[in-house]
């Protein structure tokens, strides 16, 4: 689903990753992280996709740097980050970008 973001500017966190084999609680944790992020001040939306080879991209949208920093420091999110390092990801990159403009086509 395409996130309904406000008028720019705002920030985007791009999380590109390659999963390891097996679930080991990943799907439950991923769903929980979306639920938790949605309760965080400054959260604007999320989009995520994964291919059959395990490569995924999650984009989360945030009001400002302080909101991103608070999310990164969230205790429950920190547990998920540690588990990602230890068992869920073979590789990943996090990129933070400023969205200056957006345009598109809406359904309907």
Biopython code that builds the backbone (N, CA, C, O; Angstrom):
import numpy as np
from Bio.PDB.StructureBuilder import StructureBuilder

atoms = [
    (1, "UNK", "N", (0.839, -1.176, 0.000)),
    (1, "UNK", "CA", (0.000, 0.000, 0.000)),
    (1, "UNK", "C", (0.892, 1.249, 0.000)),
    (1, "UNK", "O", (1.907, 1.293, 0.694)),
    (2, "UNK", "N", (0.513, 2.233, -0.762)),
    (2, "UNK", "CA", (1.262, 3.482, -0.840)),
    (2, "UNK", "C", (0.896, 4.352, 0.366)),
    (2, "UNK", "O", (-0.281, 4.588, 0.638)),
    (3, "UNK", "N", (1.908, 4.820, 1.077)),
    (3, "UNK", "CA", (1.685, 5.643, 2.270)),
    (3, "UNK", "C", (1.075, 6.984, 1.881)),
    (3, "UNK", "O", (1.446, 7.573, 0.865)),
    (4, "UNK", "N", (0.153, 7.454, 2.684)),
    (4, "UNK", "CA", (-0.467, 8.770, 2.496)),
    (4, "UNK", "C", (0.350, 9.787, 3.285)),
    (4, "UNK", "O", (0.084, 10.023, 4.463)),
    (5, "UNK", "N", (1.324, 10.376, 2.649)),
    (5, "UNK", "CA", (2.224, 11.313, 3.311)),
    (5, "UNK", "C", (1.729, 12.745, 3.143)),
    (5, "UNK", "O", (0.967, 13.040, 2.223)),
    (6, "UNK", "N", (2.166, 13.632, 4.037)),
    (6, "UNK", "CA", (1.758, 15.035, 3.934)),
    (6, "UNK", "C", (2.553, 15.753, 2.841)),
    (6, "UNK", "O", (3.406, 15.154, 2.186)),
    (7, "UNK", "N", (2.266, 17.021, 2.657)),
    (7, "UNK", "CA", (3.055, 17.833, 1.735)),
    (7, "UNK", "C", (4.504, 17.865, 2.213)),
    (7, "UNK", "O", (4.753, 18.024, 3.408)),
    (8, "UNK", "N", (5.455, 17.718, 1.305)),
    (8, "UNK", "CA", (6.867, 17.840, 1.678)),
    (8, "UNK", "C", (7.162, 19.257, 2.159)),
    (8, "UNK", "O", (6.397, 20.181, 1.883)),
    (9, "UNK", "N", (8.251, 19.423, 2.865)),
    (9, "UNK", "CA", (9.310, 18.445, 3.099)),
    (9, "UNK", "C", (9.032, 17.561, 4.317)),
    (9, "UNK", "O", (8.326, 17.945, 5.250)),
    (10, "UNK", "N", (9.608, 16.377, 4.268)),
    (10, "UNK", "CA", (9.640, 15.433, 5.382)),
    (10, "UNK", "C", (10.804, 14.506, 5.105)),
    (10, "UNK", "O", (11.461, 14.634, 4.072)),
    (11, "UNK", "N", (11.073, 13.575, 6.007)),
    (11, "UNK", "CA", (12.222, 12.683, 5.860)),
    (11, "UNK", "C", (11.776, 11.259, 5.554)),
    (11, "UNK", "O", (10.694, 10.831, 5.954)),
    (12, "UNK", "N", (12.623, 10.542, 4.843)),
    (12, "UNK", "CA", (12.391, 9.129, 4.541)),
    (12, "UNK", "C", (13.588, 8.323, 5.019)),
    (12, "UNK", "O", (14.737, 8.705, 4.795)),
    (13, "UNK", "N", (13.312, 7.211, 5.676)),
    (13, "UNK", "CA", (14.347, 6.249, 6.040)),
    (13, "UNK", "C", (14.159, 5.053, 5.121)),
    (13, "UNK", "O", (13.103, 4.420, 5.114)),
    (14, "UNK", "N", (15.192, 4.750, 4.349)),
    (14, "UNK", "CA", (15.162, 3.644, 3.405)),
    (14, "UNK", "C", (15.989, 2.506, 3.999)),
    (14, "UNK", "O", (17.193, 2.649, 4.207)),
    (15, "UNK", "N", (15.342, 1.390, 4.266)),
    (15, "UNK", "CA", (16.002, 0.220, 4.847)),
    (15, "UNK", "C", (16.017, -0.877, 3.796)),
    (15, "UNK", "O", (15.016, -1.565, 3.598)),
    (16, "UNK", "N", (17.154, -1.045, 3.118)),
    (16, "UNK", "CA", (17.343, -2.099, 2.115)),
    (16, "UNK", "C", (18.022, -3.268, 2.805)),
    (16, "UNK", "O", (18.981, -3.079, 3.554)),
    (17, "UNK", "N", (17.533, -4.472, 2.558)),
    (17, "UNK", "CA", (18.093, -5.607, 3.285)),
    (17, "UNK", "C", (17.973, -6.906, 2.522)),
    (17, "UNK", "O", (17.094, -7.089, 1.680)),
    (18, "UNK", "N", (18.890, -7.803, 2.850)),
    (18, "UNK", "CA", (18.864, -9.166, 2.331)),
    (18, "UNK", "C", (18.667, -10.096, 3.519)),
    (18, "UNK", "O", (19.502, -10.135, 4.423)),
    (19, "UNK", "N", (17.567, -10.845, 3.523)),
    (19, "UNK", "CA", (17.256, -11.766, 4.609)),
    (19, "UNK", "C", (18.136, -13.008, 4.565)),
    (19, "UNK", "O", (18.637, -13.403, 3.512)),
    (20, "UNK", "N", (18.309, -13.608, 5.730)),
    (20, "UNK", "CA", (18.905, -14.928, 5.831)),
    (20, "UNK", "C", (17.793, -15.958, 5.633)),
    (20, "UNK", "O", (16.620, -15.594, 5.548)),
    (21, "UNK", "N", (18.151, -17.231, 5.560)),
    (21, "UNK", "CA", (17.159, -18.299, 5.402)),
    (21, "UNK", "C", (16.378, -18.494, 6.699)),
    (21, "UNK", "O", (16.920, -18.296, 7.786)),
    (22, "UNK", "N", (15.116, -18.879, 6.588)),
    (22, "UNK", "CA", (14.289, -19.212, 7.741)),
    (22, "UNK", "C", (13.675, -17.992, 8.389)),
    (22, "UNK", "O", (14.191, -16.883, 8.253)),
    (23, "UNK", "N", (12.576, -18.192, 9.094)),
    (23, "UNK", "CA", (11.838, -17.087, 9.703)),
    (23, "UNK", "C", (12.368, -16.700, 11.079)),
    (23, "UNK", "O", (12.681, -15.532, 11.310)),
    (24, "UNK", "N", (12.472, -17.659, 11.994)),
    (24, "UNK", "CA", (12.968, -17.448, 13.363)),
    (24, "UNK", "C", (12.330, -16.236, 14.051)),
    (24, "UNK", "O", (13.003, -15.467, 14.738)),
    (25, "UNK", "N", (11.025, -16.087, 13.850)),
    (25, "UNK", "CA", (10.297, -15.003, 14.512)),
    (25, "UNK", "C", (10.294, -13.682, 13.769)),
    (25, "UNK", "O", (9.780, -12.685, 14.276)),
    (26, "UNK", "N", (10.864, -13.663, 12.573)),
    (26, "UNK", "CA", (10.993, -12.411, 11.831)),
    (26, "UNK", "C", (9.641, -11.780, 11.495)),
    (26, "UNK", "O", (9.440, -10.593, 11.753)),
    (27, "UNK", "N", (8.717, -12.544, 10.927)),
    (27, "UNK", "CA", (7.446, -11.967, 10.487)),
    (27, "UNK", "C", (6.657, -11.365, 11.641)),
    (27, "UNK", "O", (6.073, -10.290, 11.500)),
    (28, "UNK", "N", (6.635, -12.040, 12.766)),
    (28, "UNK", "CA", (5.931, -11.507, 13.937)),
    (28, "UNK", "C", (6.588, -10.202, 14.380)),
    (28, "UNK", "O", (5.894, -9.230, 14.676)),
    (29, "UNK", "N", (7.902, -10.174, 14.427)),
    (29, "UNK", "CA", (8.611, -8.964, 14.844)),
    (29, "UNK", "C", (8.406, -7.831, 13.834)),
    (29, "UNK", "O", (8.214, -6.682, 14.231)),
    (30, "UNK", "N", (8.443, -8.138, 12.548)),
    (30, "UNK", "CA", (8.249, -7.110, 11.524)),
    (30, "UNK", "C", (6.871, -6.464, 11.658)),
    (30, "UNK", "O", (6.742, -5.244, 11.566)),
    (31, "UNK", "N", (5.856, -7.275, 11.873)),
    (31, "UNK", "CA", (4.501, -6.741, 12.077)),
    (31, "UNK", "C", (4.435, -5.882, 13.332)),
    (31, "UNK", "O", (3.801, -4.827, 13.331)),
    (32, "UNK", "N", (5.084, -6.327, 14.397)),
    (32, "UNK", "CA", (5.106, -5.558, 15.638)),
    (32, "UNK", "C", (5.814, -4.216, 15.448)),
    (32, "UNK", "O", (5.381, -3.202, 15.996)),
    (33, "UNK", "N", (6.900, -4.207, 14.672)),
    (33, "UNK", "CA", (7.636, -2.959, 14.458)),
    (33, "UNK", "C", (6.792, -1.937, 13.696)),
    (33, "UNK", "O", (6.874, -0.740, 13.975)),
    (34, "UNK", "N", (5.987, -2.392, 12.742)),
    (34, "UNK", "CA", (5.093, -1.469, 12.038)),
    (34, "UNK", "C", (4.059, -0.917, 13.011)),
    (34, "UNK", "O", (3.808, 0.288, 13.033)),
    (35, "UNK", "N", (3.457, -1.797, 13.819)),
    (35, "UNK", "CA", (2.479, -1.349, 14.825)),
    (35, "UNK", "C", (3.103, -0.325, 15.767)),
    (35, "UNK", "O", (2.500, 0.710, 16.051)),
    (36, "UNK", "N", (4.297, -0.611, 16.246)),
    (36, "UNK", "CA", (4.980, 0.265, 17.190)),
    (36, "UNK", "C", (5.360, 1.591, 16.535)),
    (36, "UNK", "O", (5.165, 2.652, 17.129)),
    (37, "UNK", "N", (5.897, 1.541, 15.328)),
    (37, "UNK", "CA", (6.290, 2.774, 14.630)),
    (37, "UNK", "C", (5.091, 3.697, 14.456)),
    (37, "UNK", "O", (5.221, 4.916, 14.571)),
    (38, "UNK", "N", (3.932, 3.122, 14.181)),
    (38, "UNK", "CA", (2.732, 3.928, 13.970)),
    (38, "UNK", "C", (2.311, 4.707, 15.211)),
    (38, "UNK", "O", (1.544, 5.664, 15.104)),
    (39, "UNK", "N", (2.795, 4.319, 16.374)),
    (39, "UNK", "CA", (2.452, 5.033, 17.614)),
    (39, "UNK", "C", (3.481, 6.100, 17.971)),
    (39, "UNK", "O", (3.286, 6.847, 18.930)),
    (40, "UNK", "N", (4.574, 6.182, 17.214)),
    (40, "UNK", "CA", (5.667, 7.086, 17.548)),
    (40, "UNK", "C", (5.373, 8.512, 17.070)),
    (40, "UNK", "O", (4.883, 8.703, 15.957)),
    (41, "UNK", "N", (5.668, 9.511, 17.906)),
    (41, "UNK", "CA", (5.512, 10.900, 17.465)),
    (41, "UNK", "C", (6.362, 11.160, 16.220)),
    (41, "UNK", "O", (7.523, 10.757, 16.159)),
    (42, "UNK", "N", (5.783, 11.826, 15.245)),
    (42, "UNK", "CA", (6.490, 12.173, 14.027)),
    (42, "UNK", "C", (6.422, 11.134, 12.925)),
    (42, "UNK", "O", (6.897, 11.391, 11.819)),
    (43, "UNK", "N", (5.838, 9.954, 13.194)),
    (43, "UNK", "CA", (5.705, 8.920, 12.168)),
    (43, "UNK", "C", (4.647, 9.355, 11.159)),
    (43, "UNK", "O", (3.566, 9.803, 11.541)),
    (44, "UNK", "N", (4.964, 9.220, 9.855)),
    (44, "UNK", "CA", (4.043, 9.654, 8.805)),
    (44, "UNK", "C", (3.513, 8.514, 7.939)),
    (44, "UNK", "O", (2.450, 8.650, 7.332)),
    (45, "UNK", "N", (4.232, 7.395, 7.869)),
    (45, "UNK", "CA", (3.765, 6.291, 7.043)),
    (45, "UNK", "C", (4.884, 5.309, 6.760)),
    (45, "UNK", "O", (6.046, 5.548, 7.088)),
    (46, "UNK", "N", (4.503, 4.185, 6.135)),
    (46, "UNK", "CA", (5.478, 3.138, 5.821)),
    (46, "UNK", "C", (5.042, 2.401, 4.555)),
    (46, "UNK", "O", (3.851, 2.236, 4.291)),
    (47, "UNK", "N", (6.039, 1.961, 3.778)),
    (47, "UNK", "CA", (5.828, 1.118, 2.607)),
    (47, "UNK", "C", (6.900, 0.038, 2.646)),
    (47, "UNK", "O", (8.043, 0.306, 3.015)),
    (48, "UNK", "N", (6.532, -1.191, 2.263)),
    (48, "UNK", "CA", (7.507, -2.269, 2.348)),
    (48, "UNK", "C", (7.228, -3.322, 1.290)),
    (48, "UNK", "O", (6.078, -3.583, 0.936)),
    (49, "UNK", "N", (8.306, -3.923, 0.791)),
    (49, "UNK", "CA", (8.179, -5.000, -0.174)),
    (49, "UNK", "C", (9.361, -5.957, -0.029)),
    (49, "UNK", "O", (10.437, -5.565, 0.423)),
    (50, "UNK", "N", (9.150, -7.212, -0.416)),
    (50, "UNK", "CA", (10.214, -8.214, -0.378)),
    (50, "UNK", "C", (10.030, -9.162, -1.558)),
    (50, "UNK", "O", (8.908, -9.563, -1.870)),
    (51, "UNK", "N", (11.140, -9.522, -2.217)),
    (51, "UNK", "CA", (11.039, -10.464, -3.329)),
    (51, "UNK", "C", (11.247, -11.900, -2.846)),
    (51, "UNK", "O", (11.524, -12.132, -1.669)),
    (52, "UNK", "N", (11.114, -12.845, -3.749)),
    (52, "UNK", "CA", (11.200, -14.258, -3.383)),
    (52, "UNK", "C", (12.616, -14.690, -3.010)),
    (52, "UNK", "O", (12.796, -15.744, -2.400)),
    (53, "UNK", "N", (13.624, -13.891, -3.368)),
    (53, "UNK", "CA", (15.014, -14.203, -3.009)),
    (53, "UNK", "C", (15.398, -13.612, -1.657)),
    (53, "UNK", "O", (16.538, -13.758, -1.217)),
    (54, "UNK", "N", (14.443, -12.939, -0.989)),
    (54, "UNK", "CA", (14.709, -12.402, 0.334)),
    (54, "UNK", "C", (15.194, -10.966, 0.379)),
    (54, "UNK", "O", (15.498, -10.455, 1.457)),
    (55, "UNK", "N", (15.274, -10.290, -0.787)),
    (55, "UNK", "CA", (15.675, -8.889, -0.792)),
    (55, "UNK", "C", (14.450, -8.033, -0.507)),
    (55, "UNK", "O", (13.401, -8.208, -1.126)),
    (56, "UNK", "N", (14.592, -7.099, 0.443)),
    (56, "UNK", "CA", (13.476, -6.250, 0.808)),
    (56, "UNK", "C", (13.862, -4.797, 0.955)),
    (56, "UNK", "O", (15.019, -4.462, 1.206)),
    (57, "UNK", "N", (12.878, -3.946, 0.794)),
    (57, "UNK", "CA", (13.044, -2.513, 1.027)),
    (57, "UNK", "C", (11.851, -2.041, 1.841)),
    (57, "UNK", "O", (10.701, -2.293, 1.481)),
    (58, "UNK", "N", (12.133, -1.356, 2.940)),
    (58, "UNK", "CA", (11.103, -0.706, 3.726)),
    (58, "UNK", "C", (11.430, 0.773, 3.777)),
    (58, "UNK", "O", (12.545, 1.165, 4.123)),
    (59, "UNK", "N", (10.455, 1.584, 3.431)),
    (59, "UNK", "CA", (10.586, 3.034, 3.527)),
    (59, "UNK", "C", (9.665, 3.503, 4.637)),
    (59, "UNK", "O", (8.470, 3.205, 4.625)),
    (60, "UNK", "N", (10.208, 4.226, 5.585)),
    (60, "UNK", "CA", (9.369, 4.844, 6.598)),
    (60, "UNK", "C", (9.547, 6.346, 6.485)),
    (60, "UNK", "O", (10.635, 6.840, 6.188)),
    (61, "UNK", "N", (8.464, 7.059, 6.727)),
    (61, "UNK", "CA", (8.437, 8.505, 6.548)),
    (61, "UNK", "C", (8.234, 9.178, 7.907)),
    (61, "UNK", "O", (7.421, 8.744, 8.723)),
    (62, "UNK", "N", (9.008, 10.265, 8.125)),
    (62, "UNK", "CA", (9.058, 10.904, 9.431)),
    (62, "UNK", "C", (9.028, 12.422, 9.303)),
    (62, "UNK", "O", (9.470, 12.986, 8.302)),
    (63, "UNK", "N", (8.505, 13.062, 10.324)),
    (63, "UNK", "CA", (8.389, 14.517, 10.354)),
    (63, "UNK", "C", (9.747, 15.200, 10.387)),
    (63, "UNK", "O", (9.955, 16.202, 9.703)),
    (64, "UNK", "N", (10.689, 14.656, 11.192)),
    (64, "UNK", "CA", (11.970, 15.339, 11.390)),
    (64, "UNK", "C", (13.019, 14.374, 11.941)),
    (64, "UNK", "O", (12.721, 13.222, 12.259)),
    (65, "UNK", "N", (14.242, 14.865, 12.046)),
    (65, "UNK", "CA", (15.365, 14.050, 12.554)),
    (65, "UNK", "C", (15.130, 13.572, 13.984)),
    (65, "UNK", "O", (15.488, 12.445, 14.328)),
    (66, "UNK", "N", (14.537, 14.414, 14.806)),
    (66, "UNK", "CA", (14.285, 14.032, 16.203)),
    (66, "UNK", "C", (13.357, 12.817, 16.270)),
    (66, "UNK", "O", (13.552, 11.937, 17.109)),
    (67, "UNK", "N", (12.366, 12.765, 15.406)),
    (67, "UNK", "CA", (11.443, 11.615, 15.370)),
    (67, "UNK", "C", (12.173, 10.344, 14.967)),
    (67, "UNK", "O", (11.932, 9.280, 15.537)),
    (68, "UNK", "N", (13.066, 10.450, 13.984)),
    (68, "UNK", "CA", (13.855, 9.291, 13.552)),
    (68, "UNK", "C", (14.776, 8.833, 14.673)),
    (68, "UNK", "O", (14.896, 7.633, 14.924)),
    (69, "UNK", "N", (15.419, 9.761, 15.341)),
    (69, "UNK", "CA", (16.332, 9.417, 16.442)),
    (69, "UNK", "C", (15.584, 8.731, 17.577)),
    (69, "UNK", "O", (16.086, 7.771, 18.161)),
    (70, "UNK", "N", (14.386, 9.220, 17.893)),
    (70, "UNK", "CA", (13.590, 8.607, 18.957)),
    (70, "UNK", "C", (13.183, 7.183, 18.570)),
    (70, "UNK", "O", (13.187, 6.285, 19.412)),
    (71, "UNK", "N", (12.835, 6.979, 17.310)),
    (71, "UNK", "CA", (12.479, 5.634, 16.842)),
    (71, "UNK", "C", (13.677, 4.700, 16.921)),
    (71, "UNK", "O", (13.549, 3.568, 17.386)),
    (72, "UNK", "N", (14.832, 5.157, 16.475)),
    (72, "UNK", "CA", (16.036, 4.328, 16.532)),
    (72, "UNK", "C", (16.366, 3.935, 17.964)),
    (72, "UNK", "O", (16.862, 2.834, 18.203)),
    (73, "UNK", "N", (16.097, 4.824, 18.923)),
    (73, "UNK", "CA", (16.422, 4.589, 20.330)),
    (73, "UNK", "C", (15.336, 3.841, 21.092)),
    (73, "UNK", "O", (15.553, 3.463, 22.243)),
    (74, "UNK", "N", (14.170, 3.616, 20.484)),
    (74, "UNK", "CA", (13.081, 2.919, 21.163)),
    (74, "UNK", "C", (13.568, 1.542, 21.630)),
    (74, "UNK", "O", (14.178, 0.804, 20.855)),
    (75, "UNK", "N", (13.303, 1.200, 22.881)),
    (75, "UNK", "CA", (13.837, -0.028, 23.478)),
    (75, "UNK", "C", (13.384, -1.288, 22.740)),
    (75, "UNK", "O", (14.190, -2.189, 22.506)),
    (76, "UNK", "N", (12.131, -1.360, 22.380)),
    (76, "UNK", "CA", (11.626, -2.546, 21.681)),
    (76, "UNK", "C", (12.218, -2.618, 20.262)),
    (76, "UNK", "O", (12.537, -3.703, 19.774)),
    (77, "UNK", "N", (12.359, -1.481, 19.619)),
    (77, "UNK", "CA", (12.985, -1.431, 18.294)),
    (77, "UNK", "C", (14.455, -1.840, 18.390)),
    (77, "UNK", "O", (14.977, -2.494, 17.487)),
    (78, "UNK", "N", (15.124, -1.459, 19.481)),
    (78, "UNK", "CA", (16.533, -1.838, 19.677)),
    (78, "UNK", "C", (16.696, -3.359, 19.745)),
    (78, "UNK", "O", (17.682, -3.902, 19.246)),
    (79, "UNK", "N", (15.735, -4.039, 20.359)),
    (79, "UNK", "CA", (15.768, -5.508, 20.411)),
    (79, "UNK", "C", (15.669, -6.068, 18.996)),
    (79, "UNK", "O", (16.416, -6.977, 18.635)),
    (80, "UNK", "N", (14.749, -5.529, 18.191)),
    (80, "UNK", "CA", (14.593, -5.993, 16.809)),
    (80, "UNK", "C", (15.861, -5.721, 16.005)),
    (80, "UNK", "O", (16.271, -6.556, 15.198)),
    (81, "UNK", "N", (16.484, -4.567, 16.214)),
    (81, "UNK", "CA", (17.728, -4.251, 15.515)),
    (81, "UNK", "C", (18.820, -5.275, 15.856)),
    (81, "UNK", "O", (19.527, -5.762, 14.974)),
    (82, "UNK", "N", (18.939, -5.586, 17.132)),
    (82, "UNK", "CA", (19.956, -6.560, 17.562)),
    (82, "UNK", "C", (19.704, -7.922, 16.924)),
    (82, "UNK", "O", (20.637, -8.561, 16.439)),
    (83, "UNK", "N", (18.453, -8.368, 16.922)),
    (83, "UNK", "CA", (18.116, -9.649, 16.312)),
    (83, "UNK", "C", (18.384, -9.627, 14.808)),
    (83, "UNK", "O", (18.786, -10.638, 14.233)),
    (84, "UNK", "N", (18.162, -8.481, 14.176)),
    (84, "UNK", "CA", (18.475, -8.343, 12.757)),
    (84, "UNK", "C", (19.951, -8.558, 12.490)),
    (84, "UNK", "O", (20.322, -9.293, 11.575)),
    (85, "UNK", "N", (20.802, -7.912, 13.294)),
    (85, "UNK", "CA", (22.256, -8.086, 13.175)),
    (85, "UNK", "C", (22.647, -9.543, 13.393)),
    (85, "UNK", "O", (23.467, -10.092, 12.657)),
    (86, "UNK", "N", (22.049, -10.168, 14.418)),
    (86, "UNK", "CA", (22.460, -11.512, 14.832)),
    (86, "UNK", "C", (21.928, -12.638, 13.951)),
    (86, "UNK", "O", (22.622, -13.633, 13.738)),
    (87, "UNK", "N", (20.684, -12.494, 13.428)),
    (87, "UNK", "CA", (20.112, -13.663, 12.761)),
    (87, "UNK", "C", (19.237, -13.410, 11.543)),
    (87, "UNK", "O", (19.074, -14.331, 10.742)),
    (88, "UNK", "N", (18.671, -12.244, 11.347)),
    (88, "UNK", "CA", (17.699, -12.076, 10.270)),
    (88, "UNK", "C", (18.265, -11.529, 8.972)),
    (88, "UNK", "O", (17.704, -11.780, 7.905)),
    (89, "UNK", "N", (19.369, -10.785, 9.037)),
    (89, "UNK", "CA", (19.878, -10.131, 7.825)),
    (89, "UNK", "C", (21.285, -10.595, 7.480)),
    (89, "UNK", "O", (22.167, -10.660, 8.336)),
    (90, "UNK", "N", (21.470, -10.916, 6.207)),
    (90, "UNK", "CA", (22.809, -11.204, 5.693)),
    (90, "UNK", "C", (23.519, -9.896, 5.371)),
    (90, "UNK", "O", (24.745, -9.811, 5.448)),
    (91, "UNK", "N", (22.742, -8.879, 5.011)),
    (91, "UNK", "CA", (23.279, -7.555, 4.682)),
    (91, "UNK", "C", (22.144, -6.542, 4.761)),
    (91, "UNK", "O", (20.980, -6.887, 4.557)),
    (92, "UNK", "N", (22.490, -5.288, 5.060)),
    (92, "UNK", "CA", (21.486, -4.226, 5.028)),
    (92, "UNK", "C", (22.168, -2.865, 4.915)),
    (92, "UNK", "O", (23.360, -2.718, 5.185)),
    (93, "UNK", "N", (21.379, -1.885, 4.511)),
    (93, "UNK", "CA", (21.788, -0.481, 4.479)),
    (93, "UNK", "C", (20.607, 0.352, 4.938)),
    (93, "UNK", "O", (19.457, 0.064, 4.606)),
    (94, "UNK", "N", (20.913, 1.402, 5.716)),
    (94, "UNK", "CA", (19.919, 2.380, 6.123)),
    (94, "UNK", "C", (20.340, 3.719, 5.525)),
    (94, "UNK", "O", (21.478, 4.159, 5.686)),
    (95, "UNK", "N", (19.414, 4.346, 4.842)),
    (95, "UNK", "CA", (19.678, 5.645, 4.237)),
    (95, "UNK", "C", (18.583, 6.613, 4.686)),
    (95, "UNK", "O", (17.404, 6.258, 4.705)),
    (96, "UNK", "N", (18.971, 7.820, 5.043)),
    (96, "UNK", "CA", (18.022, 8.838, 5.471)),
    (96, "UNK", "C", (18.049, 9.965, 4.448)),
    (96, "UNK", "O", (19.110, 10.495, 4.120)),
    (97, "UNK", "N", (16.869, 10.326, 3.947)),
    (97, "UNK", "CA", (16.755, 11.314, 2.876)),
    (97, "UNK", "C", (15.690, 12.351, 3.207)),
    (97, "UNK", "O", (14.743, 12.078, 3.945)),
    (98, "UNK", "N", (15.858, 13.515, 2.662)),
    (98, "UNK", "CA", (14.843, 14.567, 2.769)),
    (98, "UNK", "C", (14.006, 14.537, 1.491)),
    (98, "UNK", "O", (14.544, 14.628, 0.388)),
    (99, "UNK", "N", (12.699, 14.409, 1.643)),
    (99, "UNK", "CA", (11.780, 14.435, 0.508)),
    (99, "UNK", "C", (11.416, 15.888, 0.255)),
    (99, "UNK", "O", (10.823, 16.548, 1.108)),
    (100, "UNK", "N", (11.767, 16.373, -0.904)),
    (100, "UNK", "CA", (11.528, 17.767, -1.278)),
    (100, "UNK", "C", (10.220, 17.963, -2.036)),
    (100, "UNK", "O", (9.562, 18.994, -1.898)),
    (101, "UNK", "N", (9.852, 16.971, -2.833)),
    (101, "UNK", "CA", (8.602, 17.054, -3.583)),
    (101, "UNK", "C", (8.112, 15.640, -3.867)),
    (101, "UNK", "O", (8.876, 14.676, -3.823)),
    (102, "UNK", "N", (6.834, 15.542, -4.155)),
    (102, "UNK", "CA", (6.237, 14.262, -4.547)),
    (102, "UNK", "C", (5.093, 14.523, -5.492)),
    (102, "UNK", "O", (4.480, 15.590, -5.468)),
    (103, "UNK", "N", (4.811, 13.548, -6.320)),
    (103, "UNK", "CA", (3.675, 13.620, -7.220)),
    (103, "UNK", "C", (3.305, 12.206, -7.597)),
    (103, "UNK", "O", (4.100, 11.291, -7.382)),
    (104, "UNK", "N", (2.131, 11.994, -8.151)),
    (104, "UNK", "CA", (1.749, 10.649, -8.529)),
    (104, "UNK", "C", (0.321, 10.559, -9.003)),
    (104, "UNK", "O", (-0.338, 11.567, -9.262)),
    (105, "UNK", "N", (-0.138, 9.344, -9.110)),
    (105, "UNK", "CA", (-1.479, 9.020, -9.553)),
    (105, "UNK", "C", (-2.160, 8.231, -8.439)),
    (105, "UNK", "O", (-1.615, 7.240, -7.954)),
    (106, "UNK", "N", (-3.330, 8.662, -8.040)),
    (106, "UNK", "CA", (-4.079, 7.950, -7.023)),
    (106, "UNK", "C", (-5.127, 7.063, -7.684)),
    (106, "UNK", "O", (-5.656, 7.393, -8.745)),
    (107, "UNK", "N", (-5.422, 5.931, -7.044)),
    (107, "UNK", "CA", (-6.461, 5.040, -7.558)),
    (107, "UNK", "C", (-7.805, 5.740, -7.514)),
    (107, "UNK", "O", (-8.081, 6.524, -6.607)),
    (108, "UNK", "N", (-8.639, 5.450, -8.502)),
    (108, "UNK", "CA", (-9.978, 6.000, -8.514)),
    (108, "UNK", "C", (-10.004, 7.300, -9.235)),
    (108, "UNK", "O", (-11.061, 7.921, -9.350)),
]
sb = StructureBuilder()
sb.init_structure("model")
sb.init_model(0)
sb.init_chain("A")
sb.init_seg("    ")
for serial, (resi, resn, name, xyz) in enumerate(atoms, 1):
    if name == "N":
        sb.init_residue(resn, " ", resi, " ")
    sb.init_atom(name, np.array(xyz, "f"), 0.0, 1.0, " ", f" {name:<3s}", serial, name[0])
structure = sb.get_structure()
